[in-house]
């Protein structure tokens, strides 16, 4: 175990740099683009409440575990897992955490980059005054026009991938500190300005009621699954991003206070984004459930009405693109670090190869909005929707479940205790109990509920009178749920088979 050494990939200068980098990873499209639109789709208040509970009871404990695992392993997540498994003499199945995480990173970045590309293209549109004085219908048409044009989408997706690979090649610890410490606060200020505008010109009270009045009759099982999945997505958990960043963290820094800071900032940005968007939605009779286009229609329309909107609008989308970029870096880092370690090739080569594969996968998402919009990977879901669904709602929570179980049961108690280095033993034990029991049980319940019941994903098949699924062909969600549970089951059996020889796992 390379406990006291630095990772070969570099190190953060201090605790503050880690906070900045982890916040850069956490705050991204998930907060500004995805949180408002899923809140709109799943009915508001009750969904927000469940999401906040997931952050507190599942996200924060798992994030602490992930950072601790990274710092103890000091390598790419895949190799850190190998080292931790061999240190704990645990079963080899736990290594799935590293592999599944790297795969999730590929899939997420492939569609993430496409959406980040939309933000880049909006910088140009706003700067050139495309939205001056337009009404919402035109703002909507502009967005539809972009989605319908695969060539343009490809250009922006390509540019975003180049920007991402460009930084990762140089090592993630270089330059991230100064960039994030300037741009994050600026994003924050701009969101507050937008909320101020919404308070004076929009319908802020309706927005507040929508986001914070919990009406549980609107809460579906799928909504709970999406809230859980999003708590992982938004905190960058369950796929190794935070583990990779943890591996560059100095030994003496406190994990718990760092994690609370990152999770707090991330949640704050999401809520602010909601409060910036919904006043406009309600004041203009738009649909909260408009879907992925919500931010790209409401905000440009607002900037079009606002004095100085051309400048502020362009600046806003630049900041969104930067937030996406600092998240994308952490999505590609785990796989890059592993390829460098495994094949002993340069970062530049490793990252370029991975970047090209992800870029190619992204073409599927680009075409999901136009030429291939009829092609469904999961029932009713395009490639874009399917990648989003599989990663956020299945792979990340499953990764989080395994991380919680590994630190709770696979790792030795005193290793976890030493790594967390908490001053208060009572607090440590509280975290440990939550991680061992509460977190895994909560994830398991949400999984089984959200994946198994028929019709959750396709309400057309639901018989409104009986509440039953009237179509026996609708087996896909059950099938996926079954596969996921089977994989989890096999993994847990594999893990519990203690190894006899230490050498096998490394
Ligand atoms: N947390 C990022 C966001 O909210 C996305 C992300 C997910 C980044 C998983 C890394 C790992 O935009």
Boltz pocket constraint, residues with backbone or C-beta under 6 A from the ligand:
constraints:
  - pocket:
      binder: B
      contacts: [[A, 25], [A, 26], [A, 27], [A, 28], [A, 29], [A, 30], [A, 31], [A, 108], [A, 232], [A, 233], [A, 234], [A, 235], [A, 236], [A, 237], [A, 239], [A, 241], [A, 323], [A, 327], [A, 328], [A, 330], [A, 331]]
      max_distance: 6.0
